[in-house]
């Protein structure tokens, strides 16, 4: 879910299960076309088949958590603040970004089950920040939609726009990725930029 590819051995270590169990699960996921695998030298690297798979997994995790009586988040604070959901920002930062773009009317509901459209005002503001709107629209995926966040039980911003914002934030060092995991840490500079560009106050 952090968008990185890993070997079966690495996945087994992270999940704390045997290699045979890992191989059996990976085989089933590959047959279901939920994973892609790339061979490089002696190693085979597994990753999610695409952003829609990440979105489904995030939603299933939220639904599974909702089955317990009452909602008491058990997510580690660091991951609850900001993490990656495949290629976009999740956690409280992702939810704030989603809500803020709607409030600013940079995005608006495009229609039932169609996600969001970027408004003319939003296009101008996003260009000022450094996001190429034309590039978003030619990608073979929805531009923007609400992706159910498993720790917040609200929507964060998914789609090519969400991916573009995460990419920009990492390139400009607004956010720093964990070396091995989904965690995203806002830098002091990043907190100022999220406030300046979006009016979001991050912790």
Secondary structure, 3 states (H helix, E strand, C coil): CCCCCECHHHHHHHHCCCHHHHHHHHHHHHHCCCEEEEEECCEEEEEECCHHHHHHHHHHHHHHHHCCCCCCCCCCHHHHHCEEECCEEEHHHHHHHHHHHHHCCCEEECCCCCCEEECHHHHHHHHHHCCCHHHHHHCCCCCEEEEECCCCCCEEEEHHHHHHHHHHHHHCCCEEECCCCCEEEECHHHHHHHHHHHCCCCC
